[in-house]
Amino acid sequence: MIRDASAEDAEAIAQVHATSWRETYAGLLPESVIANFGYERTLARWRERLPATPPQAVLVWGDPIAGYVYGGREREGDSLYRGEVYAIYLLAAGQGQGRGRALMRAAAERLAETGMTSMLVWVLAGNQRARGFYERLGGAFLRERLLGWPGTDAVEVAYGWADTVTLRSGAEG
């Protein structure tokens, strides 16, 4: 059920992105920040990103698409963590069924194919559900930083896998 996203998937991914933002961040971010990531804005971004070319990857789950993961090279020059999951979103109705785990495994596999066998992901510090998800997948807390977006003083935290072999094998905790 997981496959590479194509340019034709931009609208569906943008819909999942916008809907998931609202579902996930209500109460964690100000409404003005959430509203800034509506469908039209995310659609333009996804039309630019797709199709993704290595080392970036966008993988989707479902038909119709109900989730995606987007990753590539770590963006801040971390010397240990070479890959990064930039975003992973599933519609609320599809959560808690192993789909997020499968998407993270697929992202780790795809990054490893391009030589990135370590990776990290950033998550809002207040998003306890997502933090627990990454911890159950074997991610180790690395550090925190201010999100740095206008309209919020939110903090995000990084979780990392120094070697994604366990995540890729599906043997994580």
Secondary structure, DSSP 4 states (H G I P E B T S, - for coil): -EEE--GGGHHHHHHHHHHHHHHHHBTTB-HHHHHTT-HHHHHHHHHHH-S--TT-EEEEETTTT-EEEEEEE-TT--SS--EEEEEEEE-GGGTTSSHHHHHHHHHHHHHHHTT---EEEEEETT-HHHHHHHHHTTPEEEEEEE---TT---EEEEEEES-THHHHHT---
